Amino acid sequence: MKIYRMLLLLIGGIILTLVIAYCVIGNNVLTSYGDETAQAALSTASKATRRFLDEKTAVYSAVGRAIAADKALAVAIAEKDIPFIKAYAQRVNALEGINLVTIIDADTTVLARGHTENAGDKPGFDRVSAALPLKEGKAVFGMDTDCRSAIVLAAATPLLLDGQPVGAAVIGLKLTPGAFVDSIKKTLGVECTIFLDDVRYTTTVMRDGIPLVGTRLENEYIYNKVMNEGETLITRNKIAGMEYDTIYWPWEDMSGKRAGMFFIGQSRAELMNSQRTVIYSFIIAGCIFGSVIFLLGGMTAGVISSLSNAEVDATAVRLTADLAPIRAQQRAVRNAAAHALDIAGRLAAAVEDLSGRIEQSARDAETLKEITGFAGANETIGRIVNETAHSTAQSSIAVRELSRMAQDLNGVMEQLQNNTFKPIQEEFHGGNRIYSQYFPGVVNLKQE
């Protein structure tokens, strides 16, 4: 049973170690793999977003060149044909991917808008999208931050008549207040924010269900790297109390100035939940595997234990047969010694009794002498005493001889015991623990 328990403990310890190692290694692998996967996903999302913006910019530039080539619009601007201009703007605004069209005259007055009925306002030459096309006759494209209530990805194209700018057309996509970032999240599965300087102008990141619009970036390191140094930064940042894997990169307005940042990110809570799910699966699988191995190990240990018990039984039978003659000799020697001691004891008692009788006879002779005055009594008494003393001495010698013989027999018995049983006990060291149920005699010898 002891071997059986040791084997079970050994198997259990190995299984527990393997399960723990399995979970630790799995967690490390998953964490590393999860981080790499998250960064790869964010990198892909940021590249997709940039590619989308670049493609849209190219489309708007192409549409602007097509409008500039249509002289009918330039003539309508010169003639102030507002219905024609308004209808024209609405047709362009209906094109796919365009949700802003504004047509202005040479002094920046808005003649018509394709995305709204509002017109007649005058933004002025402070706006890059008006100043460059009208003053220098150059087309310009990029992020327009001068629009009211929106950041626009646009292309501004001058409209020329006889080589002179009579107006300009601004065509693009409003990125705010939220349609663009919402589409990025829906399409790519990541959070998206457009910063104007360090302020979240539009975002999908929420706190208590409310978008964090108008809040500031609370990380000077990120702001310095992106806005001051113009780097694309892949990092981890805490937003609204939650950890995010993030990518930040700058964007420029139509003048080429860094005006804000794009943000793509993913909450690490989702990654950690996925990791926990996988770890739990590892633990369950490890427990099932360990249980199966433990049962198999228990069965194997039982077989080994039964084989060990069978060997012990066989050894016990063999040793019992070998020890039988020795035990018989031991009993014979002990019986002979006991018999010799018994004889010596009885002889000693007889001698003592005889001595008592002689002393009594001497006393009787002395009494007879006093009474009778018999002259020869002294000689007779002396002879009796001498003969009795001689007999007593001979008896004492015989008793001592018998005692010596008994002691010799005991010595022989002890020598036989030491020469026969002690080596067996030493050979089977620990017999008191293992073989006590089979060889009580052997165990007791050591105690004697």
ChimeraX attribute file (.defattr): number of C-alpha atoms within 10 A of each C-alpha:
attribute: neighborCount
match mode: 1-to-1
recipient: residues
	/A:1	12
	/A:2	8
	/A:3	13
	/A:4	19
	/A:5	14
	/A:6	12
	/A:7	19
	/A:8	20
	/A:9	14
	/A:10	13
	/A:11	20
	/A:12	19
	/A:13	12
	/A:14	13
	/A:15	19
	/A:16	15
	/A:17	12
	/A:18	14
	/A:19	20
	/A:20	14
	/A:21	12
	/A:22	15
	/A:23	19
	/A:24	14
	/A:25	12
	/A:26	16
	/A:27	18
	/A:28	12
	/A:29	12
	/A:30	20
	/A:31	15
	/A:32	12
	/A:33	12
	/A:34	18
	/A:35	15
	/A:36	12
	/A:37	14
	/A:38	19
	/A:39	20
	/A:40	12
	/A:41	17
	/A:42	23
	/A:43	17
	/A:44	13
	/A:45	23
	/A:46	24
	/A:47	12
	/A:48	14
	/A:49	18
	/A:50	14
	/A:51	12
	/A:52	12
	/A:53	16
	/A:54	13
	/A:55	12
	/A:56	19
	/A:57	21
	/A:58	15
	/A:59	18
	/A:60	24
	/A:61	23
	/A:62	14
	/A:63	18
	/A:64	25
	/A:65	18
	/A:66	11
	/A:67	20
	/A:68	21
	/A:69	13
	/A:70	12
	/A:71	14
	/A:72	15
	/A:73	24
	/A:74	24
	/A:75	16
	/A:76	15
	/A:77	23
	/A:78	14
	/A:79	9
	/A:80	13
	/A:81	13
	/A:82	13
	/A:83	12
	/A:84	14
	/A:85	22
	/A:86	20
	/A:87	14
	/A:88	19
	/A:89	25
	/A:90	20
	/A:91	11
	/A:92	18
	/A:93	22
	/A:94	14
	/A:95	10
	/A:96	7
	/A:97	12
	/A:98	20
	/A:99	19
	/A:100	22
	/A:101	26
	/A:102	22
	/A:103	26
	/A:104	27
	/A:105	23
	/A:106	20
	/A:107	16
	/A:108	23
	/A:109	17
	/A:110	21
	/A:111	23
	/A:112	27
	/A:113	24
	/A:114	24
	/A:115	16
	/A:116	15
	/A:117	9
	/A:118	11
	/A:119	16
	/A:120	12
	/A:121	12
	/A:122	13
	/A:123	16
	/A:124	14
	/A:125	14
	/A:126	11
	/A:127	16
	/A:128	19
	/A:129	32
	/A:130	29
	/A:131	21
	/A:132	21
	/A:133	24
	/A:134	27
	/A:135	14
	/A:136	11
	/A:137	20
	/A:138	15
	/A:139	22
	/A:140	21
	/A:141	24
	/A:142	23
	/A:143	25
	/A:144	24
	/A:145	20
	/A:146	16
	/A:147	12
	/A:148	8
	/A:149	11
	/A:150	17
	/A:151	21
	/A:152	22
	/A:153	24
	/A:154	28
	/A:155	29
	/A:156	31
	/A:157	32
	/A:158	32
	/A:159	32
	/A:160	21
	/A:161	17
	/A:162	8
	/A:163	8
	/A:164	13
	/A:165	20
	/A:166	24
	/A:167	28
	/A:168	31
	/A:169	28
	/A:170	26
	/A:171	29
	/A:172	29
	/A:173	23
	/A:174	21
	/A:175	19
	/A:176	17
	/A:177	16
	/A:178	19
	/A:179	13
	/A:180	19
	/A:181	24
	/A:182	21
	/A:183	13
	/A:184	20
	/A:185	18
	/A:186	11
	/A:187	10
	/A:188	18
	/A:189	15
	/A:190	22
	/A:191	23
	/A:192	28
	/A:193	26
	/A:194	28
	/A:195	24
	/A:196	19
	/A:197	17
	/A:198	19
	/A:199	18
	/A:200	23
	/A:201	24
	/A:202	26
	/A:203	26
	/A:204	24
	/A:205	21
	/A:206	13
	/A:207	12
	/A:208	7
	/A:209	7
	/A:210	9
	/A:211	15
	/A:212	20
	/A:213	19
	/A:214	14
	/A:215	13
	/A:216	14
	/A:217	14
	/A:218	14
	/A:219	12
	/A:220	10
	/A:221	8
	/A:222	21
	/A:223	22
	/A:224	12
	/A:225	16
	/A:226	21
	/A:227	20
	/A:228	11
	/A:229	11
	/A:230	16
	/A:231	15
	/A:232	16
	/A:233	16
	/A:234	17
	/A:235	13
	/A:236	17
	/A:237	18
	/A:238	14
	/A:239	16
	/A:240	13
	/A:241	8
	/A:242	11
	/A:243	15
	/A:244	21
	/A:245	19
	/A:246	25
	/A:247	23
	/A:248	25
	/A:249	21
	/A:250	24
	/A:251	21
	/A:252	15
	/A:253	20
	/A:254	22
	/A:255	16
	/A:256	11
	/A:257	10
	/A:258	18
	/A:259	19
	/A:260	23
	/A:261	24
	/A:262	21
	/A:263	20
	/A:264	27
	/A:265	29
	/A:266	22
	/A:267	20
	/A:268	19
	/A:269	12
	/A:270	11
	/A:271	19
	/A:272	14
	/A:273	11
	/A:274	14
	/A:275	18
	/A:276	14
	/A:277	12
	/A:278	16
	/A:279	18
	/A:280	13
	/A:281	13
	/A:282	19
	/A:283	16
	/A:284	13
	/A:285	13
	/A:286	19
	/A:287	15
	/A:288	12
	/A:289	13
	/A:290	19
	/A:291	14
	/A:292	12
	/A:293	15
	/A:294	18
	/A:295	14
	/A:296	13
	/A:297	17
	/A:298	19
	/A:299	14
	/A:300	15
	/A:301	20
	/A:302	18
	/A:303	13
	/A:304	15
	/A:305	18
	/A:306	14
	/A:307	12
	/A:308	15
	/A:309	13
	/A:310	12
	/A:311	11
	/A:312	15
	/A:313	14
	/A:314	12
	/A:315	13
	/A:316	16
	/A:317	12
	/A:318	11
	/A:319	14
	/A:320	16
	/A:321	10
	/A:322	11
	/A:323	16
	/A:324	11
	/A:325	11
	/A:326	15
	/A:327	16
	/A:328	11
	/A:329	14
	/A:330	16
	/A:331	13
	/A:332	13
	/A:333	18
	/A:334	17
	/A:335	13
	/A:336	14
	/A:337	22
	/A:338	15
	/A:339	13
	/A:340	17
	/A:341	19
	/A:342	15
	/A:343	15
	/A:344	22
	/A:345	14
	/A:346	12
	/A:347	17
	/A:348	18
	/A:349	12
	/A:350	14
	/A:351	18
	/A:352	14
	/A:353	11
	/A:354	16
	/A:355	17
	/A:356	11
	/A:357	13
	/A:358	17
	/A:359	13
	/A:360	11
	/A:361	15
	/A:362	16
	/A:363	12
	/A:364	12
	/A:365	18
	/A:366	14
	/A:367	12
	/A:368	13
	/A:369	15
	/A:370	10
	/A:371	9
	/A:372	9
	/A:373	11
	/A:374	10
	/A:375	9
	/A:376	9
	/A:377	16
	/A:378	13
	/A:379	10
	/A:380	12
	/A:381	17
	/A:382	13
	/A:383	12
	/A:384	15
	/A:385	17
	/A:386	11
	/A:387	11
	/A:388	17
	/A:389	15
	/A:390	11
	/A:391	15
	/A:392	19
	/A:393	12
	/A:394	12
	/A:395	17
	/A:396	17
	/A:397	12
	/A:398	15
	/A:399	20
	/A:400	13
	/A:401	13
	/A:402	20
	/A:403	19
	/A:404	15
	/A:405	16
	/A:406	22
	/A:407	15
	/A:408	13
	/A:409	19
	/A:410	17
	/A:411	13
	/A:412	16
	/A:413	19
	/A:414	15
	/A:415	12
	/A:416	16
	/A:417	17
	/A:418	14
	/A:419	11
	/A:420	14
	/A:421	20
	/A:422	15
	/A:423	12
	/A:424	15
	/A:425	16
	/A:426	11
	/A:427	10
	/A:428	13
	/A:429	12
	/A:430	12
	/A:431	18
	/A:432	17
	/A:433	9
	/A:434	12
	/A:435	18
	/A:436	14
	/A:437	11
	/A:438	17
	/A:439	17
	/A:440	12
	/A:441	14
	/A:442	20
	/A:443	19
	/A:444	11
	/A:445	13
	/A:446	13
	/A:447	8
	/A:448	5
